[in-house]
């Protein structure tokens, strides 16, 4: 998936996905090719696994360390 597709899936802006990539808080990605013109891609499975770490069963679970 491209950054734009991930942004659409997560209902975030592409710029937010880019910033998350820069600061390391987003889903894992791969870079294809070399240099500044390489493509950044995400696997659906990696995005789903990253997203799963933020799921909770109830509001009382929120804020607890995992």
Secondary structure, DSSP 4 states (H G I P E B T S, - for coil): --HHHHHHHHT--HHHHHHHHHHT-S---EEESSSTTPEEE--HHHHHHHHHTT--SSGGGTT---
